[in-house]
Amino acid sequence: MNNAPTNISIDAAADSTEPVVIKPAKVITIAESARAINGNPTVTKSNHLVRSLSALSKNEQKLLATIISKLNPMAPQAPEGTRYRVELGRNEIAQTLRIPIQNVTSFITRAAYNFHATPIQTPGTQGTQKISYINIAHQSEYDPATGKFFIELHDRILPELMNMRRNFTSYRLSYQVVLSSKHALRLYEIFKSVGSEGYFTFILWDEERLNESLYFMLGLRRWDEQSGTWKSKTSIRDYAMFRNRVLMPAINEINKVTDINVEIFDTLRRGRSTYSVRFKIEDKTRNQVLLRKVEKLTGSSSNATYLLAKYSEACVQRNAELMVRNMATGSQIKNPPAYLTRLCRFDMAALPDKVSPVADDNRLHKDVRLFLDRILLPIWSGLSEAAKAMLADHGLETPVLATEFRIYSQALKNEGLRSANALIDKRELREEINRFAGKG
């Protein structure tokens, strides 16, 4: 008999003697994420987080990756006190993790608890043995009646997931969730964190270089608080056993089902023991010419990797070309990685000129550019084909849009950007545009 509670809600502050302060939460639902963000579900983490130790189970790590894929890693982190609350449905959890739907309740019950009870262990600065802990969740809740799982991400983990500028790792969620072993899942992340093709060396174990030590990152050695020493959590005694039991099975699976090929190129010994392993890592899918082009354009290899994981090559190519054209005509781009990311997010290069905020006739007029960028773009994917065709022909002269633009432009002039943006109800505007197009 399943003795799991029918409803679980866990709050990180439940055992605290301090008064609980209710803070506002930014709710990100699956439907809103799908409308707001174009592209493949992509997991993006800081390299610091990737090179850490997580004691979560294989499926719990996959669930956490699914949650992370709902965030926009390039967005600035919200002001202090804001929480991000992600919602997942029972069916998505079952399909993504490939578990029977009747097992979702018992799995989520354990996962919700472990997201509070099992913090991620992160290495300190090189040359020290310091370990820090990152909490995952403030609160988790699963409601079997609606089949909804909610999680509010902890303040400690948000800087590792948002406002990414450099030193981060991106990969498509679809490549991670098909891996069947915990070691393959972790090694895939670790190998992706090197950022490009080539030869890369990882240490087996060095307590002063934990962020390079495979035994630490894979959880084969962990810090024991009671004894104050590192202890082995496995029967693996030497490199030969590690290679045969952990490394090669994981590499074989990674090579078979993901976007990279990995092979052991060489080993380095210290005394009679193997100290480090040198790997050759190749990307099976990525256009290396386009990758280098985007790296040069944005000045960020991490951003280039993220864009080619998140979006199709065709999308990245045409928006990179659009960025080059805009720069050639005098556009001052303060943050090239963020600029190209936004171009790709809404695929602005594929937009009709009359509705594109970066088209020549629009970007020189502040009110037009901001209205298209802040009001129309977020609802574009929710418009019918007839509505899109209507706006492509008439742009802001479309009657239903012209009225809203006049209101927005006046508010922008008199009250400022924030007030103008808040004045327009985008959901109502989307529905009104679709109704207007349907009448035609």
C-alpha positions in Angstrom: 0.0 0.0 0.0 1.2 3.5 -0.8 1.4 5.4 2.5 2.5 8.7 0.8 0.5 11.7 1.8 -2.1 12.7 -0.7 -0.9 16.3 -0.5 2.6 17.5 0.4 3.7 21.0 1.1 7.2 21.7 2.4 8.5 25.1 3.5 12.2 25.7 4.1 11.2 28.0 7.0 8.9 25.5 8.7 11.4 24.6 11.4 12.7 28.1 12.0 11.9 30.1 15.1 12.1 33.3 13.1 8.9 34.8 11.9 8.0 33.8 8.3 7.8 36.8 6.0 5.6 36.2 3.0 7.3 37.6 -0.1 5.9 38.2 -3.6 6.5 35.4 -6.1 6.9 35.6 -9.8 4.8 32.7 -11.1 6.0 31.0 -14.2 3.5 28.5 -15.6 4.2 26.0 -18.4 1.8 27.8 -20.8 3.4 31.2 -20.1 6.9 29.8 -20.6 5.9 28.3 -24.0 4.4 31.5 -25.2 7.2 33.8 -23.9 10.3 31.8 -25.0 10.9 30.5 -28.5 13.2 27.5 -28.9 14.2 24.2 -27.4 13.9 23.5 -23.6 17.4 24.3 -22.5 19.1 23.9 -19.1 21.6 26.7 -18.2 23.6 26.8 -15.0 26.7 28.5 -13.8 29.9 26.4 -14.2 30.2 26.7 -10.4 26.9 24.8 -10.0 27.8 22.2 -12.7 31.1 21.4 -11.0 29.4 20.8 -7.6 28.1 17.7 -5.8 24.5 16.8 -5.7 23.2 13.9 -3.7 19.8 14.0 -5.5 18.7 10.8 -7.3 18.9 10.5 -11.1 15.2 11.4 -11.6 15.3 14.2 -9.0 18.2 15.7 -11.0 16.2 15.4 -14.2 13.2 17.0 -12.5 15.4 19.9 -11.3 16.8 20.3 -14.8 13.2 20.5 -16.2 12.4 23.2 -13.6 15.5 25.1 -14.6 14.7 24.9 -18.3 11.6 27.1 -17.6 13.7 30.1 -16.6 15.2 32.6 -18.9 18.9 32.6 -17.9 19.7 35.8 -19.7 17.1 37.8 -17.8 18.3 40.0 -15.0 17.5 38.6 -11.5 14.5 40.2 -10.0 14.9 42.6 -7.0 15.7 41.0 -3.6 12.6 39.4 -2.0 11.1 38.3 -5.3 10.7 34.5 -5.7 10.4 32.4 -8.8 7.6 29.9 -8.6 7.7 27.2 -11.3 4.7 25.0 -12.0 4.9 21.6 -13.7 2.0 19.3 -14.5 1.7 15.5 -13.8 1.8 14.6 -17.4 4.9 16.6 -18.2 6.7 15.1 -15.3 5.8 11.6 -16.4 6.7 12.2 -20.0 9.9 14.1 -19.4 11.3 11.7 -16.8 9.8 8.6 -18.5 8.1 7.3 -15.4 4.7 5.7 -15.1 2.1 8.3 -14.4 0.7 6.3 -11.5 4.2 6.7 -9.8 4.3 10.5 -10.1 2.7 11.1 -6.7 5.1 9.0 -4.7 8.1 10.3 -6.7 7.2 14.0 -6.2 6.6 13.4 -2.5 10.2 12.3 -2.1 11.6 14.9 -4.5 9.8 17.8 -2.8 11.3 16.7 0.5 14.8 16.3 -0.9 14.8 19.7 -2.6 14.8 21.0 0.9 16.7 18.4 2.8 19.6 17.8 0.3 21.5 21.0 -0.5 24.0 21.1 -3.3 27.6 21.0 -2.1 29.9 23.5 -3.9 33.7 23.7 -3.7 35.4 26.8 -2.3 38.3 28.6 -3.9 41.1 26.5 -5.4 43.7 25.5 -2.8 41.2 25.2 0.0 39.0 22.3 1.2 36.1 24.6 2.0 32.6 23.3 1.1 29.6 25.6 0.8 26.0 24.6 0.6 23.3 25.9 -1.9 19.7 25.3 -1.0 17.4 24.4 -3.9 13.8 25.4 -2.7 12.0 27.7 -0.4 8.8 25.7 -0.8 7.5 22.7 -2.7 4.0 21.5 -3.1 2.3 18.8 -5.1 -1.5 18.6 -5.4 -2.7 15.2 -6.7 -6.2 16.6 -7.2 -5.0 19.0 -10.0 -1.8 17.1 -10.8 0.3 20.2 -10.3 3.7 20.5 -8.7 4.9 23.9 -7.6 8.4 24.9 -6.4 9.7 28.3 -5.2 13.4 28.4 -5.9 15.7 29.4 -3.1 17.5 32.8 -3.1 20.8 30.9 -2.8 20.4 29.1 -6.1 19.0 31.9 -8.3 22.3 33.6 -8.9 23.6 30.3 -10.3 20.7 30.2 -12.8 19.9 33.8 -13.9 21.6 36.9 -15.2 24.2 34.7 -16.8 26.9 36.6 -18.5 30.0 34.3 -18.5 31.2 31.0 -17.2 28.0 29.1 -17.6 26.9 25.8 -19.3 23.9 25.2 -21.6 22.5 22.0 -23.0 19.3 20.8 -24.4 17.1 19.1 -21.8 16.2 16.4 -24.3 19.8 15.1 -24.3 20.0 14.9 -20.5 16.7 13.2 -19.7 17.4 10.2 -22.0 20.5 9.2 -20.0 19.7 6.1 -17.8 22.5 6.3 -15.2 23.2 9.0 -12.6 26.9 9.0 -13.5 26.2 9.5 -17.2 23.9 12.3 -16.4 26.5 14.1 -14.3 29.4 13.4 -16.6 27.4 14.8 -19.6 26.9 18.1 -17.7 30.6 18.1 -16.7 31.8 17.5 -20.2 29.4 20.2 -21.6 30.9 22.7 -19.1 34.2 22.8 -21.0 32.4 24.9 -23.6 33.9 23.8 -26.9 35.6 21.0 -28.7 39.1 19.9 -27.9 41.1 18.1 -25.2 40.4 18.7 -21.6 41.9 17.3 -18.4 40.0 16.3 -15.2 41.6 15.2 -11.9 40.5 12.0 -10.3 40.9 13.4 -6.8 42.6 16.4 -5.2 40.9 17.8 -2.1 42.4 21.2 -2.9 41.0 21.2 -6.5 37.5 19.9 -5.9 36.0 21.7 -8.9 38.3 19.7 -11.2 38.0 16.4 -9.3 35.7 13.7 -10.8 35.4 11.8 -7.6 34.0 14.9 -5.8 31.6 15.9 -8.7 30.3 12.3 -9.0 29.8 11.9 -5.3 32.3 9.1 -5.0 34.0 10.9 -2.1 32.1 13.1 0.3 32.9 15.3 3.3 32.0 13.6 6.6 31.0 16.3 9.2 31.4 13.9 12.2 34.9 12.8 11.5 36.0 15.9 9.6 37.5 13.9 6.8 36.8 12.9 3.2 35.3 9.4 3.0 34.7 7.1 0.1 31.1 6.4 -0.7 31.8 3.5 -3.0 33.8 0.2 -3.3 35.9 1.6 -6.1 39.5 1.4 -5.0 41.6 2.5 -8.1 41.4 4.1 -11.5 41.0 0.7 -13.3 37.9 0.0 -11.3 36.6 3.5 -11.8 37.2 3.3 -15.5 35.5 0.0 -16.0 32.5 0.5 -13.6 31.8 4.2 -14.0 33.6 6.0 -16.7 33.3 3.8 -19.7 29.7 2.8 -19.3 28.8 6.5 -18.9 30.9 7.6 -21.9 29.4 4.8 -24.1 25.9 6.0 -23.2 26.7 9.7 -23.7 28.2 8.9 -27.1 25.2 6.9 -28.2 22.3 9.2 -27.2 23.6 12.8 -26.8 25.1 15.5 -29.0 28.8 14.9 -28.0 31.4 12.2 -28.5 33.8 11.6 -25.6 36.9 9.4 -25.5 39.7 8.9 -23.1 42.8 10.3 -24.7 45.5 9.9 -22.0 46.1 9.6 -18.3 48.7 11.1 -16.0 50.2 9.3 -13.1 51.7 10.5 -9.8 53.7 7.8 -8.3 52.0 4.5 -8.7 48.5 6.0 -9.0 46.6 7.7 -11.8 46.1 11.4 -11.0 44.2 12.8 -14.0 42.5 11.8 -17.2 42.6 13.7 -20.5 39.5 13.5 -22.6 38.8 14.3 -26.2 35.4 15.9 -26.6 33.7 16.5 -30.0 30.3 18.1 -30.8 28.3 15.9 -33.2 25.8 18.5 -34.2 27.0 22.1 -33.8 28.1 24.2 -36.7 31.6 25.2 -35.6 31.9 28.0 -38.1 28.6 29.6 -36.8 29.7 29.1 -33.2 33.0 31.0 -33.8 31.1 33.7 -35.6 28.7 34.2 -32.7 31.6 34.1 -30.2 33.3 36.9 -32.1 30.1 38.9 -32.5 29.2 38.7 -28.8 32.6 38.3 -27.2 31.2 35.4 -25.2 31.8 31.7 -25.9 29.2 30.7 -23.2 26.5 32.8 -24.8 27.3 31.3 -28.2 27.0 27.8 -26.8 23.7 28.8 -25.1 22.2 30.2 -28.3 23.0 27.2 -30.4 21.6 24.9 -27.8 18.4 26.9 -27.4 17.6 27.8 -31.0 18.0 26.3 -34.4 21.1 27.1 -36.5 19.0 28.9 -39.0 17.5 31.2 -36.3 20.9 32.0 -34.9 22.4 32.6 -38.3 19.7 35.0 -39.6 19.6 37.0 -36.3 23.4 37.2 -36.2 23.3 38.7 -39.7 20.6 41.1 -38.6 22.8 42.2 -35.7 25.8 42.8 -38.0 23.6 44.9 -40.3 22.3 47.0 -37.5 25.8 47.6 -36.2 27.0 48.6 -39.7 24.2 51.2 -39.8 25.3 52.8 -36.6 23.3 51.0 -33.9 25.1 51.3 -30.5 24.8 47.9 -28.8 25.8 48.1 -25.1 25.4 44.4 -24.3 26.0 42.3 -27.4 25.2 38.9 -25.8 21.9 40.2 -24.4 21.0 41.9 -27.7 21.6 38.8 -29.8 19.8 36.6 -27.3 16.7 38.8 -27.5 16.8 38.8 -31.3 16.9 35.0 -31.3 14.3 34.7 -28.5 11.7 36.4 -30.7 13.3 35.5 -34.0 13.2 39.2 -35.0 15.0 38.6 -38.3 11.9 36.5 -39.4 9.4 39.2 -38.4 7.7 41.4 -41.0 9.3 44.9 -41.2 6.2 46.7 -40.0 6.2 44.9 -36.7 9.9 44.5 -36.1 11.3 46.9 -33.4 14.8 46.6 -35.1 13.6 47.4 -38.7 15.1 50.6 -40.1 11.8 52.5 -40.2 10.9 51.6 -36.5 14.1 51.6 -34.5 14.7 55.3 -35.0 11.4 56.2 -33.4 11.5 55.5 -29.6 7.8 55.2 -29.0 7.3 52.9 -32.0 10.3 50.7 -31.1 9.3 50.4 -27.5 5.7 49.6 -28.3 6.6 46.9 -30.7 9.3 45.5 -28.4 7.5 45.6 -25.1 3.9 45.1 -26.1 3.5 43.4 -29.5 6.5 41.0 -29.4 5.5 39.1 -26.2 2.0 38.3 -27.8 3.2 37.7 -31.3 3.4 33.9 -31.0 -0.2 33.8 -29.6 -1.7 35.6 -32.7 -3.5 33.8 -35.4 -2.0 33.5 -38.8 -4.7 35.8 -40.1 -3.8 38.4 -37.4 -0.1 38.1 -38.3 -0.8 38.6 -42.0 -3.0 41.7 -41.2 -0.3 43.3 -39.0 2.4 42.4 -41.6 0.5 44.5 -44.1 -0.7 47.4 -42.0 1.5 47.5 -38.9 0.6 50.2 -36.4 -2.0 51.5 -38.8 -4.2 48.5 -38.1 -7.2 50.1 -36.3 -7.2 47.9 -33.3 -3.4 48.5 -32.8 -3.4 52.2 -33.7 -5.6 53.1 -30.7 -3.5 51.2 -28.2 -0.3 52.7 -29.7 -1.6 56.3 -29.3 -2.4 55.6 -25.6 1.0 54.0 -25.1 2.9 56.8 -26.8 1.1 59.5 -24.8 1.8 57.6 -21.5 5.4 57.1 -22.5 5.8 60.8 -23.1 4.0 62.0 -19.9 4.6 59.2 -17.3 7.6 57.2 -18.5 8.3 53.6 -19.7 7.1 51.7 -16.6 3.7 53.4 -16.6 3.3 53.0 -20.3 4.1 49.3 -20.2 1.7 48.7 -17.3 -1.1 50.6 -19.1 -1.6 48.0 -21.8 -3.2 44.6 -20.9 -1.3 42.4 -23.4 -3.6 39.4 -23.0 -6.7 41.5 -23.8 -4.8 43.1 -26.7 -3.9 39.7 -28.2 -7.5 38.5 -28.0 -8.8 41.8 -29.5 -6.4 41.6 -32.4 -7.4 38.0 -33.1 -11.1 38.9 -33.0 -10.6 41.8 -35.3 -8.6 39.7 -37.8 -11.3 37.0 -37.7 -14.0 39.5 -38.7 -12.1 40.3 -41.8 
